[in-house]
Amino acid sequence: MGHVWANTKVGNADLSRVVEVRALVDTDATLTAILKSLANELSLRITGRSRVETGARGY
């Protein structure tokens, strides 16, 4: 089975900043992870850090 990708929009809480991204979809994921650069672009406050590994060869 291949990987499932979706074009979607990600925004901050008040939607004053919204970015369209291509995301890898994992319906069995425990958490959602985004790049630090995207968090910065959306002016999000980082509240924690986790090391994330995927089976998607480099994604």
NORTAUR-V575780 format. One record per pair of residues at least 12 apart in sequence whose C-alpha atoms are under 7 Angstrom apart, sorted by the first residue. I is the first residue (numbers start at 1). GAP is how many residues later the second one is. If there is no record, write none. Layout:
# NORTAUR-V575780
i: [I | I]
gap: [GAP | GAP]
This chain:
# NORTAUR-V575780
i: [4 | 4 | 5 | 5 | 5 | 5 | 6 | 6 | 6 | 6 | 7 | 7 | 7 | 7 | 8 | 8 | 8 | 8 | 9 | 11 | 12 | 12 | 17]
gap: [20 | 21 | 17 | 18 | 19 | 20 | 16 | 17 | 18 | 19 | 13 | 14 | 15 | 16 | 12 | 13 | 14 | 15 | 12 | 31 | 30 | 32 | 25]
